[in-house]
């Protein structure tokens, strides 16, 4: 299970454990490929990326995790993430039917697909590169870095997490 203090979904949800397992598998795949990420990264458009990371070239990757068909089909906000990353992936559990992400409404030309369980993940369809403007990338990398540092500091001293502005 992921151990990030801000876990992927409402813990009372029955899909939360499966989403955390998918996140763990994807994070293991990414770590082997020198991509380091955070869960539940707030974006400036008031959305929250399930996983957001940076690869060795400084490119930003966002993964939207889905473990239930209804959640996948009902997600009409996912295109809001495309303005904040160079690559976008759907992260799916192995049991989930992948047919919808092959349809035109899910823009296969703009999205990759990763299938993951709690132990590992596999890229089923690579995400195409859609480079961010340099200024946008700089802002997002700085926000991601500061969020990571804030979370690390809060792990060391939980009382400090209530101090200072939140992203």
C-alpha positions as CSV (number, residue, x, y, z in Angstrom):
1,X,0.0,0.0,0.0
2,X,1.1,3.6,-0.6
3,X,2.3,5.3,2.5
4,X,2.0,8.9,1.4
5,X,0.1,11.0,4.0
6,X,-2.4,12.2,1.4
7,X,-3.7,8.9,0.1
8,X,-5.3,8.6,-3.3
9,X,-9.0,8.4,-2.4
10,X,-11.4,8.7,0.5
11,X,-10.3,6.0,2.9
12,X,-13.9,5.0,3.5
13,X,-14.3,4.2,-0.2
14,X,-14.1,0.5,-1.2
15,X,-12.0,1.5,-4.2
16,X,-9.4,3.3,-2.1
17,X,-7.3,0.2,-1.3
18,X,-7.3,-0.9,-5.0
19,X,-6.4,2.6,-6.2
20,X,-3.5,2.7,-3.6
21,X,-2.3,-0.7,-4.9
22,X,-2.3,0.5,-8.5
23,X,-0.4,3.7,-7.4
24,X,2.2,1.5,-5.7
25,X,2.7,-0.6,-8.8
26,X,3.0,2.4,-11.0
27,X,5.4,4.1,-8.6
28,X,7.6,0.9,-8.7
29,X,7.6,1.0,-12.5
30,X,8.4,4.7,-12.6
31,X,11.2,4.3,-10.0
32,X,12.9,1.7,-12.2
33,X,12.7,4.2,-15.0
34,X,14.0,7.2,-13.0
35,X,10.6,8.9,-12.7
36,X,9.8,10.1,-9.2
37,X,6.3,11.1,-8.3
38,X,3.9,12.2,-5.6
39,X,0.3,11.0,-5.0
40,X,-2.6,13.5,-4.9
41,X,-0.8,16.5,-6.3
42,X,-3.0,19.6,-6.3
43,X,-3.0,21.5,-9.6
44,X,-3.6,25.2,-10.1
45,X,-6.9,24.5,-11.8
46,X,-8.3,23.1,-8.5
47,X,-7.9,19.5,-9.8
48,X,-5.8,16.9,-8.1
49,X,-3.6,14.5,-10.1
50,X,-3.6,11.0,-8.7
51,X,0.2,10.7,-9.5
52,X,2.4,13.5,-10.8
53,X,6.1,13.1,-11.4
54,X,9.2,14.2,-13.1
55,X,11.4,12.0,-15.3
56,X,15.2,12.3,-15.7
57,X,14.8,14.9,-18.6
58,X,12.6,17.1,-16.4
59,X,9.4,16.2,-18.2
60,X,6.2,16.0,-16.2
61,X,4.1,12.9,-16.1
62,X,0.5,12.7,-14.7
63,X,-1.4,9.4,-14.1
64,X,-5.1,9.3,-13.6
65,X,-5.9,6.1,-11.7
66,X,-9.2,4.2,-12.3
67,X,-10.2,0.9,-10.7
68,X,-14.0,0.9,-11.4
69,X,-15.7,1.1,-14.7
70,X,-18.3,3.7,-13.5
71,X,-15.5,6.0,-12.3
72,X,-13.7,5.7,-15.6
73,X,-16.8,6.3,-17.7
74,X,-18.0,9.1,-15.5
75,X,-14.7,11.0,-15.5
76,X,-15.2,14.0,-17.7
77,X,-12.5,16.2,-16.0
78,X,-9.4,14.3,-17.1
79,X,-8.7,16.6,-20.0
80,X,-8.1,19.3,-17.5
81,X,-4.8,17.5,-16.6
82,X,-3.3,17.8,-20.1
83,X,-2.3,21.4,-19.6
84,X,0.0,20.4,-16.7
85,X,2.0,17.6,-18.1
86,X,4.2,16.5,-21.0
87,X,2.8,12.9,-20.8
88,X,-0.5,11.7,-19.5
89,X,-1.4,8.1,-18.6
90,X,-4.4,6.2,-17.5
91,X,-3.5,3.9,-14.6
92,X,-5.8,0.9,-14.5
93,X,-6.1,-2.2,-12.4
94,X,-5.8,-5.5,-14.3
95,X,-9.5,-6.4,-13.8
96,X,-10.8,-3.2,-15.4
97,X,-12.0,-3.5,-19.0
98,X,-9.6,-1.2,-21.1
99,X,-12.0,-0.9,-24.0
100,X,-13.2,2.6,-23.1
101,X,-9.7,4.1,-23.1
102,X,-9.3,2.9,-26.7
103,X,-12.4,5.0,-27.8
104,X,-12.0,8.4,-29.4
105,X,-13.6,10.2,-26.5
106,X,-10.6,9.1,-24.3
107,X,-8.2,10.4,-27.0
108,X,-5.8,7.5,-27.4
109,X,-3.6,9.9,-29.5
110,X,-3.0,12.0,-26.3
111,X,-2.9,9.3,-23.5
112,X,-0.9,6.3,-22.6
113,X,-2.2,3.3,-20.6
114,X,-0.5,1.6,-17.7
115,X,-1.9,-1.6,-16.0
116,X,-0.8,-2.1,-12.5
117,X,-1.3,-4.1,-9.3
118,X,0.3,-3.6,-5.9
119,X,3.6,-5.3,-7.0
120,X,4.3,-3.9,-10.5
121,X,3.0,-2.2,-13.6
122,X,3.3,-2.4,-17.4
123,X,3.0,0.3,-19.9
124,X,0.4,-1.1,-22.4
125,X,0.4,2.0,-24.6
126,X,3.2,4.7,-24.3
127,X,2.0,8.2,-23.7
128,X,2.8,10.6,-26.6
129,X,5.0,13.6,-25.7
130,X,3.1,16.9,-25.7
131,X,5.8,19.3,-24.5
132,X,4.7,22.0,-22.1
133,X,5.9,25.5,-22.6
134,X,9.2,26.1,-20.7
135,X,7.6,28.7,-18.4
136,X,4.7,26.3,-17.5
137,X,7.1,23.4,-16.9
138,X,9.3,25.6,-14.6
139,X,6.3,26.6,-12.5
140,X,5.0,23.0,-12.2
141,X,8.3,21.5,-11.4
142,X,8.8,24.1,-8.6
143,X,5.3,23.4,-7.3
144,X,5.9,19.7,-7.3
145,X,9.3,20.1,-5.6
146,X,7.9,22.3,-2.9
147,X,5.0,20.0,-2.2
148,X,7.4,17.0,-1.9
149,X,9.6,19.0,0.5
150,X,6.6,20.0,2.6
151,X,5.4,16.4,2.8
152,X,8.8,15.2,3.7
153,X,9.1,17.8,6.4
154,X,5.7,16.9,7.8
155,X,6.8,13.2,8.0
156,X,9.8,14.3,10.1
157,X,7.8,16.7,12.3
158,X,4.0,16.3,12.0
159,X,3.3,19.5,14.0
160,X,5.0,21.6,11.4
161,X,2.5,20.6,8.7
162,X,0.0,23.1,10.1
163,X,2.4,26.0,9.6
164,X,2.8,28.0,6.5
165,X,0.6,28.2,3.3
166,X,-0.8,25.2,1.6
167,X,-0.6,24.8,-2.2
